[in-house]
Amino acid sequence: MDAWEELVTSALLGTDRKPFARGSGDTAPVALLDAAAVHTVRRRAGLRPGPAAAPLEAAPEDVRGPLPAAARRRLGQLLAGRAAPAPSGGRRGAAPDLAELLPQWLAAANERGYRAPAAALPALLDAARARTDLRPQALAFAGPRGLWLARLNPEWRFALRGAAGTGNGAGGALPDPADGDAVLALWEEGLFAERVALLAAVRADDPARGRELLASTWGAERAEDRLMFLDSLRAGLGPADEEFLEAALSDRSRNVRATAAELLSALPASALAARMAERAASCVSLDRTKGAETIVVEAPHECDAGMRHDGVIPTPPTGRGERSWWLGQLVEAAPLDCWPARFGGLGPEEIVALPVTDDWRAELHAAWCRAAVRQRNADWSRALLGSPAAPQATGPGTSSFAERAQLLSTLAEEERAVWVASFIAAHGLSEAFQLLGVCAVPWAEPLGRAVVDALDIARDAGSYPWSFSGVMGLAERCLSPAAAPQLAALTALSAEPEDASPGAAGYWSEAFQRLVSTLELRAAMHAELLPPDATDT
């Protein structure tokens, strides 16, 4: 037995059971360790060096400007998520939530064209891995060096799936969309995730080229892959895509057929839209025989082969009637421009105000709502939304706040903010959360004022404070920082009404303190991102 094996055996069994030749009694363990140290150095010194690993490809250059020093320090704080610990009892305290400000900081840094500090890239990629909502802005900020680094860590591979080409070939996962040979090679040989990202990048650069790339291998793709690829045609969708989508209506996969039909219905001049308009018009008409104009609905009695070919799903969900299910799909896919002619030249507001026979109003209006969102038709959205001050049950369109939020998204930002502000003034905040989520950030002044006034009224009324925590969180992220000075008076601890929730006054004071400090922090963040010369002017 050589000396090293003897040392190992004595160490494993213990010097009492396997005495070590160079020591005995109390000195044996020390002698063993001394000998092990000597032999370890000797063994390491005697190892022959292995072959050197191939050097890494150098990280690509990022030509964007560096962050100002103050903004660089702020980024470190936001990525670390450092904030004062929350008090006990589940309350958030008065300190700003730094993690919730990171998306806004990234958007502002990208807007100003800064590059990410190299030392911050690992933390930035870790943050994007943990939060999918951060990924678009975080990867744009990380730039080509972030993609280069992501190739070296399997946990950051997500960054490569949605990466657009950088054009330098060094750090990007995708080739430049203009490099035809490289695009074709990756399309034919790449992994599925790479091909999805490639198609999206090519489609964004040249919609026709993206469609041609997809058509070149369409017949050989798996059904689930065809569905994912077809969805990429939403970007840049136009009349030139109609021929390809019409062919996809005959696809073997029901989901592919349904997606193709949905895309075609978003093209009002398409042949499918015309067919759907004819079918929908045969089901919905205007009756003037009883002295008043009334919409009459005769839902389809069957889902024929032509309807199924055009994407109508024949089997309704559980609890839904077949005829109403088919009617909704026909009206949803019909161009909204077909209805004024069908109703004698009436406009959208006049049409949605008409009574509908046999309790078909809710079904018909819901289908028109979906059509307005799909076709991005602001006139119909405005008509279906109705007056924001109208009682919920009596207004046109739908009473669903999710659908109202979708309708609002088709309006211009300023009009959207004014509508939601009026809604809050009439109905309060309790049902406005989804509507606020579609308003542009920072909120326009009328909307911000309406939200703050409603919160102040809720506080004075002694309302249960925790029920407004969601709106308060939105306000912290979405109110204009310029509102901070006007909010300072609301931070004072007010007297609690007799019927108020216990501790409500303290909560409201704390919440308004956090709101003010968050707005001040957001103002500081934006100031730190200004170039040095801009801060002097």
Contacts in CASP RR format, 6 or more apart in sequence:
PFRMAT RR
TARGET T0000
AUTHOR 0000-0000-0000
METHOD contacts of the structure
MODEL  1
MDAWEELVTSALLGTDRKPFARGSGDTAPVALLDAAAVHTVRRRAGLRPG
PAAAPLEAAPEDVRGPLPAAARRRLGQLLAGRAAPAPSGGRRGAAPDLAE
LLPQWLAAANERGYRAPAAALPALLDAARARTDLRPQALAFAGPRGLWLA
RLNPEWRFALRGAAGTGNGAGGALPDPADGDAVLALWEEGLFAERVALLA
AVRADDPARGRELLASTWGAERAEDRLMFLDSLRAGLGPADEEFLEAALS
DRSRNVRATAAELLSALPASALAARMAERAASCVSLDRTKGAETIVVEAP
HECDAGMRHDGVIPTPPTGRGERSWWLGQLVEAAPLDCWPARFGGLGPEE
IVALPVTDDWRAELHAAWCRAAVRQRNADWSRALLGSPAAPQATGPGTSS
FAERAQLLSTLAEEERAVWVASFIAAHGLSEAFQLLGVCAVPWAEPLGRA
VVDALDIARDAGSYPWSFSGVMGLAERCLSPAAAPQLAALTALSAEPEDA
SPGAAGYWSEAFQRLVSTLELRAAMHAELLPPDATDT
1 9 0 8 1.000
3 35 0 8 1.000
3 39 0 8 1.000
4 39 0 8 1.000
4 43 0 8 1.000
6 20 0 8 1.000
6 21 0 8 1.000
7 20 0 8 1.000
7 32 0 8 1.000
7 35 0 8 1.000
7 36 0 8 1.000
7 39 0 8 1.000
9 18 0 8 1.000
10 18 0 8 1.000
10 19 0 8 1.000
10 20 0 8 1.000
10 32 0 8 1.000
11 32 0 8 1.000
11 36 0 8 1.000
15 23 0 8 1.000
15 25 0 8 1.000
15 28 0 8 1.000
15 29 0 8 1.000
15 32 0 8 1.000
19 28 0 8 1.000
20 28 0 8 1.000
20 31 0 8 1.000
20 32 0 8 1.000
20 35 0 8 1.000
22 31 0 8 1.000
22 32 0 8 1.000
22 35 0 8 1.000
23 31 0 8 1.000
23 32 0 8 1.000
56 152 0 8 1.000
57 148 0 8 1.000
57 170 0 8 1.000
58 170 0 8 1.000
59 144 0 8 1.000
59 145 0 8 1.000
59 148 0 8 1.000
59 149 0 8 1.000
59 170 0 8 1.000
59 171 0 8 1.000
60 144 0 8 1.000
60 145 0 8 1.000
60 148 0 8 1.000
60 166 0 8 1.000
60 168 0 8 1.000
60 169 0 8 1.000
60 170 0 8 1.000
60 171 0 8 1.000
60 172 0 8 1.000
61 144 0 8 1.000
61 168 0 8 1.000
62 115 0 8 1.000
62 116 0 8 1.000
62 143 0 8 1.000
62 144 0 8 1.000
62 145 0 8 1.000
63 115 0 8 1.000
64 113 0 8 1.000
64 114 0 8 1.000
64 115 0 8 1.000
65 113 0 8 1.000
65 114 0 8 1.000
65 115 0 8 1.000
66 114 0 8 1.000
66 115 0 8 1.000
66 117 0 8 1.000
67 75 0 8 1.000
67 109 0 8 1.000
67 114 0 8 1.000
67 115 0 8 1.000
67 116 0 8 1.000
67 117 0 8 1.000
67 529 0 8 1.000
68 528 0 8 1.000
68 529 0 8 1.000
68 530 0 8 1.000
68 531 0 8 1.000
68 532 0 8 1.000
70 528 0 8 1.000
71 109 0 8 1.000
71 114 0 8 1.000
71 525 0 8 1.000
71 528 0 8 1.000
71 529 0 8 1.000
72 117 0 8 1.000
72 120 0 8 1.000
74 105 0 8 1.000
74 524 0 8 1.000
74 525 0 8 1.000
74 528 0 8 1.000
75 105 0 8 1.000
75 109 0 8 1.000
75 116 0 8 1.000
75 117 0 8 1.000
75 120 0 8 1.000
76 120 0 8 1.000
76 123 0 8 1.000
77 98 0 8 1.000
78 98 0 8 1.000
78 99 0 8 1.000
78 101 0 8 1.000
78 102 0 8 1.000
78 105 0 8 1.000
79 102 0 8 1.000
79 120 0 8 1.000
79 123 0 8 1.000
79 124 0 8 1.000
79 127 0 8 1.000
80 98 0 8 1.000
80 123 0 8 1.000
81 98 0 8 1.000
81 99 0 8 1.000
81 102 0 8 1.000
82 98 0 8 1.000
83 95 0 8 1.000
83 96 0 8 1.000
83 97 0 8 1.000
83 98 0 8 1.000
83 99 0 8 1.000
84 93 0 8 1.000
84 94 0 8 1.000
84 95 0 8 1.000
86 92 0 8 1.000
86 93 0 8 1.000
87 93 0 8 1.000
91 507 0 8 1.000
91 510 0 8 1.000
92 469 0 8 1.000
92 510 0 8 1.000
92 511 0 8 1.000
92 514 0 8 1.000
93 510 0 8 1.000
93 514 0 8 1.000
94 510 0 8 1.000
94 513 0 8 1.000
94 514 0 8 1.000
94 517 0 8 1.000
95 514 0 8 1.000
95 517 0 8 1.000
96 476 0 8 1.000
96 514 0 8 1.000
96 517 0 8 1.000
96 518 0 8 1.000
96 521 0 8 1.000
97 476 0 8 1.000
97 518 0 8 1.000
100 473 0 8 1.000
100 476 0 8 1.000
100 477 0 8 1.000
101 477 0 8 1.000
101 518 0 8 1.000
101 521 0 8 1.000
101 522 0 8 1.000
101 525 0 8 1.000
102 127 0 8 1.000
102 134 0 8 1.000
103 133 0 8 1.000
103 134 0 8 1.000
103 137 0 8 1.000
104 441 0 8 1.000
104 477 0 8 1.000
104 522 0 8 1.000
104 525 0 8 1.000
105 525 0 8 1.000
105 529 0 8 1.000
106 134 0 8 1.000
106 137 0 8 1.000
106 138 0 8 1.000
106 140 0 8 1.000
106 141 0 8 1.000
107 137 0 8 1.000
108 525 0 8 1.000
108 526 0 8 1.000
108 529 0 8 1.000
109 141 0 8 1.000
109 529 0 8 1.000
110 137 0 8 1.000
110 140 0 8 1.000
110 141 0 8 1.000
112 529 0 8 1.000
112 530 0 8 1.000
112 531 0 8 1.000
114 141 0 8 1.000
114 529 0 8 1.000
115 141 0 8 1.000
115 143 0 8 1.000
115 145 0 8 1.000
116 124 0 8 1.000
116 141 0 8 1.000
116 142 0 8 1.000
116 143 0 8 1.000
116 145 0 8 1.000
116 146 0 8 1.000
118 145 0 8 1.000
121 142 0 8 1.000
121 145 0 8 1.000
121 146 0 8 1.000
121 149 0 8 1.000
122 149 0 8 1.000
124 138 0 8 1.000
124 141 0 8 1.000
124 142 0 8 1.000
124 146 0 8 1.000
125 138 0 8 1.000
125 142 0 8 1.000
125 146 0 8 1.000
125 149 0 8 1.000
125 150 0 8 1.000
125 153 0 8 1.000
125 156 0 8 1.000
125 159 0 8 1.000
127 134 0 8 1.000
127 138 0 8 1.000
128 134 0 8 1.000
128 135 0 8 1.000
128 138 0 8 1.000
128 139 0 8 1.000
128 142 0 8 1.000
128 158 0 8 1.000
128 159 0 8 1.000
129 155 0 8 1.000
129 156 0 8 1.000
129 158 0 8 1.000
135 158 0 8 1.000
135 159 0 8 1.000
139 146 0 8 1.000
139 147 0 8 1.000
139 159 0 8 1.000
139 162 0 8 1.000
139 163 0 8 1.000
142 149 0 8 1.000
142 159 0 8 1.000
143 166 0 8 1.000
144 166 0 8 1.000
144 168 0 8 1.000
144 170 0 8 1.000
144 171 0 8 1.000
144 172 0 8 1.000
145 171 0 8 1.000
146 159 0 8 1.000
146 171 0 8 1.000
147 159 0 8 1.000
147 160 0 8 1.000
147 163 0 8 1.000
147 166 0 8 1.000
147 171 0 8 1.000
147 172 0 8 1.000
147 173 0 8 1.000
148 170 0 8 1.000
148 171 0 8 1.000
148 172 0 8 1.000
149 156 0 8 1.000
150 156 0 8 1.000
150 157 0 8 1.000
150 158 0 8 1.000
150 159 0 8 1.000
150 160 0 8 1.000
150 173 0 8 1.000
151 160 0 8 1.000
151 171 0 8 1.000
151 173 0 8 1.000
159 173 0 8 1.000
160 172 0 8 1.000
160 173 0 8 1.000
160 193 0 8 1.000
160 194 0 8 1.000
160 197 0 8 1.000
161 173 0 8 1.000
161 193 0 8 1.000
161 194 0 8 1.000
161 196 0 8 1.000
161 197 0 8 1.000
162 173 0 8 1.000
162 197 0 8 1.000
162 200 0 8 1.000
163 172 0 8 1.000
163 173 0 8 1.000
163 174 0 8 1.000
163 197 0 8 1.000
164 174 0 8 1.000
164 197 0 8 1.000
164 200 0 8 1.000
164 201 0 8 1.000
164 204 0 8 1.000
165 172 0 8 1.000
165 173 0 8 1.000
165 174 0 8 1.000
165 175 0 8 1.000
165 176 0 8 1.000
165 177 0 8 1.000
165 201 0 8 1.000
166 172 0 8 1.000
166 176 0 8 1.000
167 175 0 8 1.000
167 176 0 8 1.000
167 179 0 8 1.000
169 175 0 8 1.000
169 176 0 8 1.000
173 194 0 8 1.000
173 197 0 8 1.000
174 186 0 8 1.000
174 194 0 8 1.000
174 197 0 8 1.000
174 198 0 8 1.000
174 201 0 8 1.000
175 182 0 8 1.000
175 183 0 8 1.000
175 186 0 8 1.000
175 198 0 8 1.000
176 182 0 8 1.000
177 183 0 8 1.000
177 201 0 8 1.000
177 202 0 8 1.000
177 204 0 8 1.000
177 205 0 8 1.000
177 206 0 8 1.000
177 209 0 8 1.000
178 205 0 8 1.000
183 198 0 8 1.000
183 202 0 8 1.000
183 213 0 8 1.000
184 213 0 8 1.000
186 194 0 8 1.000
186 195 0 8 1.000
186 198 0 8 1.000
187 195 0 8 1.000
187 198 0 8 1.000
187 199 0 8 1.000
187 213 0 8 1.000
187 216 0 8 1.000
187 217 0 8 1.000
188 217 0 8 1.000
192 225 0 8 1.000
195 229 0 8 1.000
196 228 0 8 1.000
196 229 0 8 1.000
196 232 0 8 1.000
199 210 0 8 1.000
199 213 0 8 1.000
199 214 0 8 1.000
199 229 0 8 1.000
199 232 0 8 1.000
200 232 0 8 1.000
200 235 0 8 1.000
202 209 0 8 1.000
202 210 0 8 1.000
202 213 0 8 1.000
203 209 0 8 1.000
203 210 0 8 1.000
203 211 0 8 1.000
203 232 0 8 1.000
203 233 0 8 1.000
203 235 0 8 1.000
203 236 0 8 1.000
204 235 0 8 1.000
204 236 0 8 1.000
207 235 0 8 1.000
207 236 0 8 1.000
207 237 0 8 1.000
207 238 0 8 1.000
207 240 0 8 1.000
207 241 0 8 1.000
208 240 0 8 1.000
210 232 0 8 1.000
211 233 0 8 1.000
211 240 0 8 1.000
211 241 0 8 1.000
211 244 0 8 1.000
214 229 0 8 1.000
214 230 0 8 1.000
214 232 0 8 1.000
214 233 0 8 1.000
214 244 0 8 1.000
215 244 0 8 1.000
218 226 0 8 1.000
218 229 0 8 1.000
221 229 0 8 1.000
223 251 0 8 1.000
223 252 0 8 1.000
223 253 0 8 1.000
223 255 0 8 1.000
223 256 0 8 1.000
226 248 0 8 1.000
226 251 0 8 1.000
226 253 0 8 1.000
226 256 0 8 1.000
227 253 0 8 1.000
227 255 0 8 1.000
227 256 0 8 1.000
227 259 0 8 1.000
230 248 0 8 1.000
230 256 0 8 1.000
230 259 0 8 1.000
230 260 0 8 1.000
230 263 0 8 1.000
231 259 0 8 1.000
233 241 0 8 1.000
233 244 0 8 1.000
233 245 0 8 1.000
233 263 0 8 1.000
234 263 0 8 1.000
237 263 0 8 1.000
237 266 0 8 1.000
237 267 0 8 1.000
238 267 0 8 1.000
239 267 0 8 1.000
239 269 0 8 1.000
239 270 0 8 1.000
241 263 0 8 1.000
241 267 0 8 1.000
242 264 0 8 1.000
242 267 0 8 1.000
242 270 0 8 1.000
242 271 0 8 1.000
245 260 0 8 1.000
245 263 0 8 1.000
245 264 0 8 1.000
245 270 0 8 1.000
245 272 0 8 1.000
246 260 0 8 1.000
246 264 0 8 1.000
246 270 0 8 1.000
246 271 0 8 1.000
246 272 0 8 1.000
248 256 0 8 1.000
248 257 0 8 1.000
248 259 0 8 1.000
248 260 0 8 1.000
249 257 0 8 1.000
249 260 0 8 1.000
249 261 0 8 1.000
249 264 0 8 1.000
249 272 0 8 1.000
249 309 0 8 1.000
249 310 0 8 1.000
249 311 0 8 1.000
250 257 0 8 1.000
250 309 0 8 1.000
251 257 0 8 1.000
251 260 0 8 1.000
254 313 0 8 1.000
257 309 0 8 1.000
257 311 0 8 1.000
258 311 0 8 1.000
258 313 0 8 1.000
260 311 0 8 1.000
261 272 0 8 1.000
261 310 0 8 1.000
261 311 0 8 1.000
261 312 0 8 1.000
261 333 0 8 1.000
262 333 0 8 1.000
262 374 0 8 1.000
264 270 0 8 1.000
264 271 0 8 1.000
264 272 0 8 1.000
264 273 0 8 1.000
265 272 0 8 1.000
265 273 0 8 1.000
265 276 0 8 1.000
265 332 0 8 1.000
265 333 0 8 1.000
265 334 0 8 1.000
265 335 0 8 1.000
265 371 0 8 1.000
265 374 0 8 1.000
265 375 0 8 1.000
266 374 0 8 1.000
266 375 0 8 1.000
267 273 0 8 1.000
268 335 0 8 1.000
268 336 0 8 1.000
268 337 0 8 1.000
268 375 0 8 1.000
272 310 0 8 1.000
272 333 0 8 1.000
273 333 0 8 1.000
273 334 0 8 1.000
273 335 0 8 1.000
274 335 0 8 1.000
275 310 0 8 1.000
276 310 0 8 1.000
276 330 0 8 1.000
276 333 0 8 1.000
276 334 0 8 1.000
276 335 0 8 1.000
277 334 0 8 1.000
277 335 0 8 1.000
277 338 0 8 1.000
279 300 0 8 1.000
279 307 0 8 1.000
279 330 0 8 1.000
279 334 0 8 1.000
280 330 0 8 1.000
280 331 0 8 1.000
280 333 0 8 1.000
280 334 0 8 1.000
280 338 0 8 1.000
281 334 0 8 1.000
281 338 0 8 1.000
281 342 0 8 1.000
282 298 0 8 1.000
283 297 0 8 1.000
283 298 0 8 1.000
283 299 0 8 1.000
283 300 0 8 1.000
283 327 0 8 1.000
283 330 0 8 1.000
283 331 0 8 1.000
284 295 0 8 1.000
284 296 0 8 1.000
284 297 0 8 1.000
284 331 0 8 1.000
284 342 0 8 1.000
284 364 0 8 1.000
285 295 0 8 1.000
285 296 0 8 1.000
285 298 0 8 1.000
285 342 0 8 1.000
286 293 0 8 1.000
286 294 0 8 1.000
286 295 0 8 1.000
286 296 0 8 1.000
286 342 0 8 1.000
286 343 0 8 1.000
286 344 0 8 1.000
286 354 0 8 1.000
287 293 0 8 1.000
287 294 0 8 1.000
287 295 0 8 1.000
287 296 0 8 1.000
287 357 0 8 1.000
292 355 0 8 1.000
293 354 0 8 1.000
294 354 0 8 1.000
294 355 0 8 1.000
294 356 0 8 1.000
294 357 0 8 1.000
295 343 0 8 1.000
295 351 0 8 1.000
295 354 0 8 1.000
295 355 0 8 1.000
295 356 0 8 1.000
295 357 0 8 1.000
295 360 0 8 1.000
295 361 0 8 1.000
295 364 0 8 1.000
296 357 0 8 1.000
297 327 0 8 1.000
297 356 0 8 1.000
297 357 0 8 1.000
297 358 0 8 1.000
297 360 0 8 1.000
297 363 0 8 1.000
297 364 0 8 1.000
299 323 0 8 1.000
299 324 0 8 1.000
299 326 0 8 1.000
299 327 0 8 1.000
299 360 0 8 1.000
300 307 0 8 1.000
300 323 0 8 1.000
300 326 0 8 1.000
300 327 0 8 1.000
300 330 0 8 1.000
301 323 0 8 1.000
303 312 0 8 1.000
303 314 0 8 1.000
303 322 0 8 1.000
303 326 0 8 1.000
307 314 0 8 1.000
307 326 0 8 1.000
307 330 0 8 1.000
308 314 0 8 1.000
310 333 0 8 1.000
311 329 0 8 1.000
312 326 0 8 1.000
312 329 0 8 1.000
312 330 0 8 1.000
313 325 0 8 1.000
313 329 0 8 1.000
314 322 0 8 1.000
314 326 0 8 1.000
316 322 0 8 1.000
316 324 0 8 1.000
316 325 0 8 1.000
317 325 0 8 1.000
324 360 0 8 1.000
324 363 0 8 1.000
327 360 0 8 1.000
327 363 0 8 1.000
327 364 0 8 1.000
327 367 0 8 1.000
328 363 0 8 1.000
328 364 0 8 1.000
328 366 0 8 1.000
328 367 0 8 1.000
329 367 0 8 1.000
330 367 0 8 1.000
331 364 0 8 1.000
331 367 0 8 1.000
331 368 0 8 1.000
331 371 0 8 1.000
332 367 0 8 1.000
332 370 0 8 1.000
332 371 0 8 1.000
332 374 0 8 1.000
333 371 0 8 1.000
334 371 0 8 1.000
335 375 0 8 1.000
336 348 0 8 1.000
336 368 0 8 1.000
336 371 0 8 1.000
336 372 0 8 1.000
336 375 0 8 1.000
336 377 0 8 1.000
336 380 0 8 1.000
339 348 0 8 1.000
339 351 0 8 1.000
340 346 0 8 1.000
340 347 0 8 1.000
340 348 0 8 1.000
340 351 0 8 1.000
343 350 0 8 1.000
343 351 0 8 1.000
343 354 0 8 1.000
346 354 0 8 1.000
347 383 0 8 1.000
348 379 0 8 1.000
348 380 0 8 1.000
348 382 0 8 1.000
348 383 0 8 1.000
348 384 0 8 1.000
349 382 0 8 1.000
349 383 0 8 1.000
349 386 0 8 1.000
351 383 0 8 1.000
352 365 0 8 1.000
352 368 0 8 1.000
352 383 0 8 1.000
352 384 0 8 1.000
352 396 0 8 1.000
352 397 0 8 1.000
353 396 0 8 1.000
355 361 0 8 1.000
356 364 0 8 1.000
362 398 0 8 1.000
365 384 0 8 1.000
365 396 0 8 1.000
365 397 0 8 1.000
365 398 0 8 1.000
366 397 0 8 1.000
366 398 0 8 1.000
366 400 0 8 1.000
366 403 0 8 1.000
368 380 0 8 1.000
368 384 0 8 1.000
368 397 0 8 1.000
369 384 0 8 1.000
369 397 0 8 1.000
369 398 0 8 1.000
369 403 0 8 1.000
369 406 0 8 1.000
369 407 0 8 1.000
370 403 0 8 1.000
371 377 0 8 1.000
371 380 0 8 1.000
372 380 0 8 1.000
372 381 0 8 1.000
372 384 0 8 1.000
372 407 0 8 1.000
372 410 0 8 1.000
373 381 0 8 1.000
373 403 0 8 1.000
373 406 0 8 1.000
373 407 0 8 1.000
373 409 0 8 1.000
373 410 0 8 1.000
376 410 0 8 1.000
377 410 0 8 1.000
378 410 0 8 1.000
378 411 0 8 1.000
378 412 0 8 1.000
381 407 0 8 1.000
381 408 0 8 1.000
381 410 0 8 1.000
381 411 0 8 1.000
382 411 0 8 1.000
383 396 0 8 1.000
384 396 0 8 1.000
384 397 0 8 1.000
384 398 0 8 1.000
384 407 0 8 1.000
385 396 0 8 1.000
385 397 0 8 1.000
385 404 0 8 1.000
385 407 0 8 1.000
385 408 0 8 1.000
385 419 0 8 1.000
386 395 0 8 1.000
386 396 0 8 1.000
386 397 0 8 1.000
387 395 0 8 1.000
387 422 0 8 1.000
388 419 0 8 1.000
388 420 0 8 1.000
388 422 0 8 1.000
388 423 0 8 1.000
388 426 0 8 1.000
389 422 0 8 1.000
389 423 0 8 1.000
389 425 0 8 1.000
389 426 0 8 1.000
392 399 0 8 1.000
392 427 0 8 1.000
393 399 0 8 1.000
398 404 0 8 1.000
401 431 0 8 1.000
401 434 0 8 1.000
401 435 0 8 1.000
402 434 0 8 1.000
404 434 0 8 1.000
404 435 0 8 1.000
405 434 0 8 1.000
405 435 0 8 1.000
405 437 0 8 1.000
405 438 0 8 1.000
406 438 0 8 1.000
408 416 0 8 1.000
408 419 0 8 1.000
408 420 0 8 1.000
408 435 0 8 1.000
408 438 0 8 1.000
408 439 0 8 1.000
409 416 0 8 1.000
409 438 0 8 1.000
411 419 0 8 1.000
413 439 0 8 1.000
413 440 0 8 1.000
413 444 0 8 1.000
414 444 0 8 1.000
416 438 0 8 1.000
416 439 0 8 1.000
416 440 0 8 1.000
417 439 0 8 1.000
417 440 0 8 1.000
417 443 0 8 1.000
417 444 0 8 1.000
417 446 0 8 1.000
417 447 0 8 1.000
418 444 0 8 1.000
418 446 0 8 1.000
418 447 0 8 1.000
420 432 0 8 1.000
420 435 0 8 1.000
420 436 0 8 1.000
420 439 0 8 1.000
420 447 0 8 1.000
420 450 0 8 1.000
421 444 0 8 1.000
421 446 0 8 1.000
421 447 0 8 1.000
421 448 0 8 1.000
421 449 0 8 1.000
421 450 0 8 1.000
422 450 0 8 1.000
423 432 0 8 1.000
423 435 0 8 1.000
424 432 0 8 1.000
424 447 0 8 1.000
424 450 0 8 1.000
424 451 0 8 1.000
424 454 0 8 1.000
425 450 0 8 1.000
425 453 0 8 1.000
425 454 0 8 1.000
428 454 0 8 1.000
429 451 0 8 1.000
429 454 0 8 1.000
429 455 0 8 1.000
429 458 0 8 1.000
429 468 0 8 1.000
429 471 0 8 1.000
430 467 0 8 1.000
432 471 0 8 1.000
433 470 0 8 1.000
433 471 0 8 1.000
433 474 0 8 1.000
436 443 0 8 1.000
436 447 0 8 1.000
436 451 0 8 1.000
436 471 0 8 1.000
436 474 0 8 1.000
436 478 0 8 1.000
437 474 0 8 1.000
437 478 0 8 1.000
439 447 0 8 1.000
439 478 0 8 1.000
441 477 0 8 1.000
441 478 0 8 1.000
442 478 0 8 1.000
442 479 0 8 1.000
442 480 0 8 1.000
442 481 0 8 1.000
443 451 0 8 1.000
443 478 0 8 1.000
443 479 0 8 1.000
443 480 0 8 1.000
445 480 0 8 1.000
448 475 0 8 1.000
448 479 0 8 1.000
448 480 0 8 1.000
448 483 0 8 1.000
451 471 0 8 1.000
451 475 0 8 1.000
451 479 0 8 1.000
452 475 0 8 1.000
452 479 0 8 1.000
452 483 0 8 1.000
452 486 0 8 1.000
452 487 0 8 1.000
452 490 0 8 1.000
455 468 0 8 1.000
455 471 0 8 1.000
455 472 0 8 1.000
455 475 0 8 1.000
455 490 0 8 1.000
455 512 0 8 1.000
456 490 0 8 1.000
458 465 0 8 1.000
458 468 0 8 1.000
459 465 0 8 1.000
459 490 0 8 1.000
459 494 0 8 1.000
459 504 0 8 1.000
459 505 0 8 1.000
459 508 0 8 1.000
460 494 0 8 1.000
460 497 0 8 1.000
461 497 0 8 1.000
462 496 0 8 1.000
462 497 0 8 1.000
462 499 0 8 1.000
462 500 0 8 1.000
462 501 0 8 1.000
462 504 0 8 1.000
463 500 0 8 1.000
463 501 0 8 1.000
463 504 0 8 1.000
464 501 0 8 1.000
464 504 0 8 1.000
465 501 0 8 1.000
465 503 0 8 1.000
465 504 0 8 1.000
465 507 0 8 1.000
465 508 0 8 1.000
465 511 0 8 1.000
466 507 0 8 1.000
468 511 0 8 1.000
469 511 0 8 1.000
472 511 0 8 1.000
472 514 0 8 1.000
472 515 0 8 1.000
475 515 0 8 1.000
476 514 0 8 1.000
476 515 0 8 1.000
476 518 0 8 1.000
476 519 0 8 1.000
477 518 0 8 1.000
479 515 0 8 1.000
479 519 0 8 1.000
480 519 0 8 1.000
481 519 0 8 1.000
481 520 0 8 1.000
481 522 0 8 1.000
481 523 0 8 1.000
481 526 0 8 1.000
482 523 0 8 1.000
483 519 0 8 1.000
484 516 0 8 1.000
484 519 0 8 1.000
484 520 0 8 1.000
484 523 0 8 1.000
487 512 0 8 1.000
487 515 0 8 1.000
487 516 0 8 1.000
487 519 0 8 1.000
488 516 0 8 1.000
490 508 0 8 1.000
490 512 0 8 1.000
491 509 0 8 1.000
491 512 0 8 1.000
491 513 0 8 1.000
491 516 0 8 1.000
492 509 0 8 1.000
493 505 0 8 1.000
493 506 0 8 1.000
493 509 0 8 1.000
494 505 0 8 1.000
494 508 0 8 1.000
494 509 0 8 1.000
495 505 0 8 1.000
496 503 0 8 1.000
496 504 0 8 1.000
496 505 0 8 1.000
527 535 0 8 1.000
END
